[in-house]
Amino acid sequence: MSRAISLRQVSKSYTRGVSVVERLSLDVAPGEFLVLLGPSGCGKSTVLRMIAGLTDPTEGQVRLDGAYANHLEPADRDMAMIFQNFALYPTMNGRDNIGFPLRIETPREDPRSRVDATARMLGIEDLLDRFPNELSGGERQRVAMGRAIARHPSAFLMDEPLANLDAKLRNRLRAEIARLTRGLGVTTVYVTHDQAEAMSLGDRVAVLRGGVLQQVGTPRTVYALPENVFVAAFIGTPRISLLRGVVLAPLDGAMSIGLGRQALVLPEPLCLDHRLLRVHQGHEVIVGLRSEAVRIAKPAEARPGEVAISGLVEHVEFQGHEVLVHFNTGSQPAVVPDLEAPRPMPRPPRRRRPVGGVLGRLRDRAGALRAGPVVVMADPGNAGLDRTELPPPEGRLPGDLIVRTTPDHELRHGMQVPLLVDLAHLFVFDHQGVRISPAPARLPDLED
């Protein structure tokens, strides 16, 4: 039987007021495979431990099948956990490791039939008589999975089970996990920092940063419609190109987004998403372009919805079946500060005029719920300045735009190449990193 899992405004804080998880609300449907994705230390394993009952939430409720469960002991939650470090008993062989929880739960029953059935399901019959120190990493993880499956739990909780394995073995076990969980139909919550695992395994993906839920949705939605710059930059390979721009909407000319030396001219008639950008006239924005949103082609070959720019080849990565080309378009990259860190960078406090009443409470609540700004851009309003002579930041490859193309193009460093940008795949974020185009599903109502 699969189990529904719900978290209601769950928070976890440790000593000295350090908050690890903040007001997290999340629902996992029976039989669903949900992936908790985020950088190391963002609180995703803490969330998993609170679901399992290994860690008590400081605030909020954990509900199982709609019933309050904060008080339930781990043994009473009917869940099986699979750990990153396998957690096998070194003095037991594979058979005894798989059968150990069965002997504890039902001491009067012989576990051998269930152990054998589980071993056949996983194809590990030849590992049952071997001890953990005689097994490879992948074999140990299969035995650990067998120990969880043999219990017939109502939910699987997996805490980065593939992190200690090599890339080839990770890919193989990833496919096995997907096959097994779908075949068993058991609710699964899977923790990882690897976006490839999240996108290939999950029915839905929940992205965390600093203990705050950034976005939850299907892998396709999270990739195609990121809520903010952090989600856009964290998901996708190669990383999305983020450029500083400024919205230009003259009364007597075409609307465009300035990118330093060049501009993206928005074609008339403007679509709804582009019309909504008029309210940001003269303001600095962040333009996001994934590698598949740009192609190498001459302006005469432009399709409807494509606009022409050009780029100077800075670096070429040959991948075999494809090539990743790093271009310098004369734009200034928008840097997501401390992107790989679990928490936003601390900002110095600003002196504010005290605000009381309802407005003050709403402002304080919004500040507590937000994971902090995900983008910090110095010198706002100077996006139109030419900064092409500045060296790339340390650790970053030269160029400001990455384009995915085929090996047919023979490109060399220093070549000037014509490019076409598909505006249907254009992301625009405001200076706080929140997506403003494509427009959010629900636009703000002035009467709210």
VMD Tcl script that draws the C-alpha trace (Angstrom):
set ca {
  {0.00 0.00 0.00}
  {1.40 3.40 -1.00}
  {1.26 6.32 1.38}
  {0.42 10.00 0.97}
  {2.95 12.30 2.63}
  {2.23 15.94 3.50}
  {4.39 18.62 5.09}
  {2.60 21.66 6.50}
  {4.71 24.76 7.20}
  {7.55 22.57 8.47}
  {10.63 24.29 9.90}
  {13.77 22.97 11.55}
  {16.19 25.04 13.60}
  {19.21 24.02 15.63}
  {21.15 25.80 18.36}
  {21.89 29.52 18.10}
  {18.84 29.97 15.91}
  {20.39 28.40 12.80}
  {17.44 27.60 10.53}
  {17.91 24.62 8.20}
  {14.38 24.33 6.80}
  {11.93 27.25 6.68}
  {8.13 26.91 6.44}
  {8.19 24.09 3.90}
  {4.82 22.88 2.60}
  {4.78 19.93 0.22}
  {2.39 17.12 -0.76}
  {3.46 13.74 -2.14}
  {0.65 11.69 -3.68}
  {0.41 7.91 -3.15}
  {2.71 6.16 -5.62}
  {4.42 9.38 -6.69}
  {8.19 9.67 -7.18}
  {9.22 13.07 -5.80}
  {12.82 14.29 -6.00}
  {14.21 16.85 -3.54}
  {16.91 18.67 -5.51}
  {19.36 21.30 -4.34}
  {23.00 22.07 -3.55}
  {24.73 20.23 -0.73}
  {23.62 21.46 2.69}
  {20.38 23.12 1.54}
  {18.23 21.08 3.96}
  {16.92 18.33 1.68}
  {18.29 15.46 3.80}
  {16.85 17.13 6.90}
  {13.44 17.12 5.20}
  {13.84 13.41 4.47}
  {14.80 12.69 8.09}
  {11.74 14.58 9.35}
  {9.51 12.47 7.10}
  {11.19 9.31 8.43}
  {10.84 10.43 12.05}
  {14.60 10.50 12.66}
  {14.50 14.28 13.21}
  {11.73 16.21 14.95}
  {10.50 19.38 13.23}
  {10.77 22.59 15.24}
  {7.49 23.83 13.80}
  {4.80 22.53 11.48}
  {3.20 19.18 10.84}
  {4.16 15.94 9.13}
  {1.01 14.13 7.99}
  {0.82 10.56 6.68}
  {-2.34 9.64 4.79}
  {-3.84 12.82 6.21}
  {-3.18 11.89 9.85}
  {-0.92 13.90 12.18}
  {2.35 11.96 12.52}
  {4.86 14.16 14.36}
  {4.61 11.89 17.41}
  {5.10 8.60 15.54}
  {8.35 6.70 16.03}
  {10.30 5.75 12.87}
  {9.37 2.07 13.34}
  {5.67 2.98 13.30}
  {5.75 4.90 10.01}
  {6.16 1.85 7.74}
  {8.90 3.43 5.63}
  {12.20 2.10 4.34}
  {15.26 4.31 4.03}
  {18.19 3.80 1.67}
  {21.36 5.67 2.64}
  {24.28 7.07 0.69}
  {26.81 4.95 2.59}
  {24.82 1.67 2.14}
  {24.66 1.05 5.95}
  {25.15 -2.72 5.66}
  {26.10 -4.84 8.67}
  {29.72 -5.95 8.02}
  {29.36 -9.24 9.92}
  {26.31 -10.37 7.93}
  {26.24 -11.72 4.39}
  {23.83 -10.41 1.76}
  {21.04 -12.77 2.73}
  {21.18 -11.85 6.41}
  {21.41 -8.12 5.66}
  {18.25 -8.27 3.55}
  {16.41 -10.49 6.02}
  {17.45 -8.70 9.23}
  {14.56 -6.17 9.35}
  {12.11 -8.98 8.56}
  {13.33 -10.99 11.53}
  {12.88 -7.94 13.77}
  {9.39 -7.07 12.50}
  {8.02 -10.63 12.29}
  {10.30 -12.87 14.40}
  {8.05 -15.93 14.06}
  {8.10 -15.95 10.24}
  {10.87 -17.39 8.05}
  {12.20 -14.53 5.90}
  {13.94 -16.73 3.33}
  {11.12 -16.76 0.77}
  {10.83 -12.96 0.74}
  {14.62 -12.59 0.61}
  {14.84 -14.96 -2.36}
  {11.99 -13.21 -4.18}
  {13.65 -9.83 -3.65}
  {17.02 -11.17 -4.83}
  {15.43 -12.48 -8.03}
  {13.76 -9.10 -8.64}
  {17.13 -7.33 -8.32}
  {19.20 -10.06 -9.99}
  {21.50 -10.46 -6.97}
  {21.04 -14.18 -6.20}
  {24.82 -14.69 -6.50}
  {25.49 -12.00 -3.85}
  {23.45 -13.49 -1.02}
  {26.31 -15.52 0.46}
  {28.92 -12.79 0.22}
  {29.86 -10.26 2.89}
  {29.90 -6.46 2.32}
  {33.72 -6.32 2.11}
  {33.50 -8.79 -0.78}
  {31.11 -6.60 -2.78}
  {31.67 -3.64 -5.07}
  {29.93 -0.31 -4.45}
  {27.15 -1.07 -6.90}
  {26.62 -4.54 -5.43}
  {26.42 -3.12 -1.91}
  {23.81 -0.62 -3.00}
  {21.75 -3.37 -4.64}
  {21.80 -5.33 -1.38}
  {20.77 -2.17 0.51}
  {17.90 -1.68 -1.93}
  {16.92 -5.32 -1.45}
  {16.76 -4.82 2.31}
  {14.32 -1.94 1.78}
  {12.19 -3.69 -0.86}
  {11.84 -6.95 1.11}
  {9.95 -5.15 3.87}
  {7.13 -4.13 1.44}
  {7.03 -0.61 2.94}
  {4.44 2.06 2.19}
  {7.17 4.53 1.14}
  {10.82 4.56 0.10}
  {13.07 7.36 1.38}
  {16.33 7.51 -0.59}
  {19.14 9.80 0.59}
  {21.56 10.21 -2.35}
  {21.89 6.44 -2.83}
  {24.07 6.76 -5.95}
  {26.45 9.51 -4.80}
  {29.36 7.16 -4.00}
  {29.28 5.29 -7.32}
  {31.09 5.96 -10.58}
  {29.23 7.59 -13.48}
  {28.63 4.43 -15.53}
  {27.27 2.51 -12.54}
  {25.12 5.48 -11.51}
  {23.43 5.48 -14.91}
  {22.73 1.74 -14.70}
  {21.35 1.84 -11.15}
  {19.32 4.94 -11.96}
  {17.48 2.95 -14.61}
  {16.98 0.08 -12.16}
  {15.55 2.39 -9.50}
  {13.11 3.87 -12.00}
  {12.00 0.42 -13.15}
  {11.59 -0.96 -9.62}
  {9.72 1.98 -8.09}
  {7.31 2.22 -11.01}
  {6.76 -1.53 -10.97}
  {6.11 -1.57 -7.22}
  {4.01 1.61 -7.27}
  {5.39 2.71 -3.89}
  {5.59 6.35 -2.86}
  {9.22 7.47 -3.15}
  {11.01 10.58 -1.90}
  {14.50 10.81 -3.39}
  {17.19 13.29 -2.32}
  {19.96 14.32 -4.71}
  {22.13 17.25 -5.78}
  {22.50 15.72 -9.27}
  {20.06 17.32 -11.70}
  {20.44 14.44 -14.17}
  {19.07 12.03 -11.55}
  {16.26 14.43 -10.67}
  {15.15 15.02 -14.26}
  {15.28 11.36 -15.27}
  {13.69 9.82 -12.16}
  {11.12 12.18 -10.73}
  {7.44 12.54 -11.49}
  {7.95 15.94 -9.87}
  {11.03 17.85 -8.73}
  {11.15 20.15 -5.69}
  {14.10 22.58 -5.79}
  {15.43 23.79 -2.42}
  {17.85 26.54 -1.53}
  {18.70 27.66 1.95}
  {15.92 25.51 3.38}
  {13.31 27.35 1.30}
  {11.29 25.72 -1.47}
  {12.08 27.56 -4.69}
  {9.85 25.64 -7.11}
  {8.04 22.32 -7.46}
  {6.77 20.83 -10.69}
  {7.36 18.23 -13.36}
  {10.90 18.02 -14.74}
  {9.68 19.54 -18.01}
  {8.03 22.49 -16.22}
  {10.97 23.20 -13.93}
  {13.31 23.24 -16.93}
  {11.07 25.17 -19.34}
  {9.52 27.64 -16.85}
  {11.94 28.27 -13.95}
  {10.46 30.53 -11.30}
  {13.71 32.39 -10.70}
  {17.33 32.70 -11.76}
  {18.57 30.17 -9.22}
  {16.33 27.40 -10.59}
  {17.20 28.34 -14.19}
  {20.93 28.23 -13.47}
  {20.86 25.13 -11.27}
  {18.95 22.98 -13.77}
  {20.24 22.39 -17.28}
  {23.46 21.25 -18.91}
  {25.27 23.26 -20.13}
  {24.39 25.99 -17.68}
  {21.99 28.65 -18.96}
  {23.63 31.85 -20.21}
  {22.59 34.79 -18.04}
  {23.17 38.26 -19.48}
  {22.61 41.73 -18.12}
  {20.23 43.75 -20.24}
  {18.00 46.80 -20.20}
  {14.46 47.10 -21.59}
  {14.19 49.79 -24.30}
  {10.64 50.75 -25.30}
  {10.69 54.07 -27.22}
  {7.37 55.54 -28.27}
  {8.50 55.96 -31.89}
  {10.44 52.75 -32.45}
  {10.66 49.01 -31.98}
  {10.89 47.60 -28.50}
  {14.17 45.83 -27.68}
  {16.38 44.50 -24.91}
  {19.82 46.06 -24.94}
  {22.74 43.67 -24.38}
  {25.78 45.93 -24.38}
  {26.97 46.21 -27.99}
  {23.93 44.44 -29.41}
  {20.19 44.24 -28.82}
  {17.37 41.75 -29.16}
  {14.74 43.56 -31.24}
  {11.29 42.22 -30.34}
  {9.19 41.69 -33.50}
  {5.84 43.39 -34.04}
  {3.11 42.71 -33.20}
  {4.35 42.10 -29.68}
  {3.16 38.95 -27.95}
  {1.62 39.25 -24.47}
  {4.86 38.31 -22.70}
  {6.78 41.02 -24.53}
  {4.04 43.65 -24.07}
  {4.24 43.10 -20.32}
  {7.94 44.02 -20.43}
  {6.99 47.65 -21.16}
  {6.50 48.29 -17.45}
  {10.23 47.64 -17.05}
  {11.21 50.34 -19.54}
  {14.68 51.63 -18.72}
  {15.19 49.06 -15.97}
  {17.95 46.50 -15.82}
  {16.86 42.91 -16.33}
  {18.50 39.51 -16.62}
  {18.21 37.69 -19.93}
  {18.43 33.90 -19.89}
  {19.23 31.85 -23.00}
  {19.69 28.09 -22.96}
  {22.11 26.56 -25.44}
  {19.29 25.26 -27.66}
  {17.65 28.71 -27.91}
  {20.38 29.99 -30.27}
  {21.56 28.54 -33.57}
  {24.35 29.37 -35.98}
  {22.76 30.78 -39.14}
  {22.72 33.92 -41.29}
  {20.03 36.61 -40.80}
  {18.51 35.69 -44.17}
  {17.74 32.22 -42.80}
  {15.74 33.56 -39.84}
  {12.43 31.87 -39.08}
  {9.42 33.68 -37.60}
  {10.24 34.66 -34.02}
  {14.02 34.63 -34.50}
  {16.25 37.71 -34.29}
  {19.83 38.09 -35.45}
  {22.92 38.85 -33.39}
  {26.56 37.86 -33.83}
  {29.26 36.41 -31.64}
  {33.03 36.00 -31.49}
  {34.17 32.41 -30.89}
  {36.07 32.23 -27.60}
  {36.13 28.49 -26.87}
  {34.95 25.26 -28.54}
  {34.07 22.07 -26.61}
  {33.89 18.97 -28.81}
  {31.50 16.46 -27.22}
  {31.44 13.88 -30.01}
  {27.79 13.98 -31.04}
  {27.60 17.75 -30.50}
  {29.74 20.84 -29.99}
  {29.36 23.52 -27.32}
  {30.58 26.90 -28.54}
  {31.33 29.77 -26.16}
  {30.71 33.15 -27.82}
  {31.53 36.70 -26.82}
  {28.54 38.81 -27.88}
  {29.65 42.01 -26.14}
  {27.26 41.39 -23.26}
  {27.97 41.39 -19.54}
  {27.22 38.11 -17.73}
  {24.83 38.32 -14.77}
  {26.51 36.41 -11.96}
  {24.36 34.39 -9.55}
  {26.30 34.88 -6.33}
  {27.41 31.77 -4.55}
  {25.25 29.60 -6.82}
  {26.55 26.29 -5.53}
  {26.21 27.28 -1.87}
  {23.25 25.94 0.10}
  {22.29 29.37 1.39}
  {22.24 32.89 -0.07}
  {25.11 35.20 0.72}
  {24.51 37.33 3.82}
  {23.82 40.96 3.03}
  {24.65 43.89 5.33}
  {21.56 45.20 7.12}
  {20.04 48.36 5.74}
  {18.63 51.15 7.84}
  {14.90 51.26 7.32}
  {12.21 53.52 8.56}
  {10.10 51.49 10.99}
  {6.79 50.42 9.50}
  {4.00 49.30 11.77}
  {0.60 47.77 11.32}
  {-0.45 45.33 8.63}
  {2.11 46.58 6.09}
  {4.99 46.01 8.49}
  {3.86 42.49 9.34}
  {3.46 41.59 5.66}
  {6.94 42.90 4.87}
  {8.51 40.97 7.75}
  {6.70 37.78 6.74}
  {7.80 38.13 3.11}
  {11.39 38.60 4.23}
  {11.25 35.50 6.41}
  {9.80 33.31 3.67}
  {12.16 34.42 0.94}
  {15.49 32.63 0.52}
  {17.18 35.94 -0.19}
  {17.91 37.57 -3.52}
  {19.45 35.14 -5.95}
  {21.10 37.79 -8.09}
  {23.19 40.77 -7.08}
  {24.18 43.15 -9.84}
  {26.40 46.10 -9.09}
  {25.89 49.40 -10.88}
  {22.23 48.90 -11.78}
  {21.23 50.88 -14.81}
  {24.61 50.56 -16.53}
  {23.81 47.43 -18.49}
  {24.16 49.32 -21.73}
  {27.83 50.10 -21.11}
  {30.45 48.26 -23.13}
  {32.34 45.87 -20.85}
  {33.73 43.52 -23.47}
  {37.29 44.31 -22.46}
  {36.83 43.01 -18.92}
  {38.46 39.64 -18.23}
  {36.13 36.73 -17.34}
  {35.59 36.08 -13.61}
  {37.98 33.59 -12.06}
  {36.89 29.99 -12.70}
  {34.54 30.96 -15.54}
  {35.24 30.14 -19.18}
  {35.57 33.15 -21.51}
  {32.52 34.26 -23.43}
  {29.01 35.16 -22.33}
  {26.83 32.85 -24.47}
  {26.96 29.07 -24.91}
  {25.43 27.57 -28.07}
  {24.84 23.89 -28.75}
  {25.47 22.88 -32.37}
  {26.49 19.93 -34.54}
  {30.06 18.87 -35.36}
  {29.43 19.91 -38.98}
  {30.35 23.51 -38.22}
  {34.09 24.13 -38.38}
  {34.67 26.92 -35.91}
  {37.95 28.44 -34.78}
  {38.89 30.82 -32.00}
  {38.40 34.42 -33.07}
  {35.81 33.77 -35.80}
  {32.87 36.19 -36.04}
  {29.75 34.06 -36.45}
  {26.12 35.05 -37.22}
  {23.58 33.79 -34.68}
  {19.79 33.57 -34.56}
  {17.98 33.77 -31.20}
  {14.59 32.05 -30.87}
  {12.53 34.48 -28.79}
  {10.09 31.69 -27.92}
  {12.82 30.36 -25.62}
  {13.83 33.73 -24.15}
  {13.75 34.12 -20.35}
  {13.66 37.55 -18.72}
  {14.10 37.99 -14.95}
  {13.87 41.16 -12.87}
  {16.76 42.50 -10.80}
  {15.73 40.25 -7.88}
  {15.93 37.17 -10.10}
  {12.17 36.52 -10.41}
  {10.93 35.47 -13.85}
  {8.85 38.12 -15.62}
  {8.87 36.59 -19.13}
  {7.34 34.20 -19.96}
  {4.79 35.78 -17.65}
  {3.85 33.96 -14.43}
  {0.74 31.81 -14.61}
  {-1.14 34.27 -12.41}
  {-0.53 37.96 -12.95}
  {-0.86 40.30 -9.96}
  {-4.30 41.79 -9.57}
  {-4.40 45.45 -8.58}
  {-7.59 44.80 -6.63}
  {-6.05 42.02 -4.48}
}
mol new
graphics top color blue
foreach p $ca { graphics top sphere $p radius 0.5 }
foreach p [lrange $ca 0 end-1] q [lrange $ca 1 end] { graphics top cylinder $p $q radius 0.2 }
display resetview
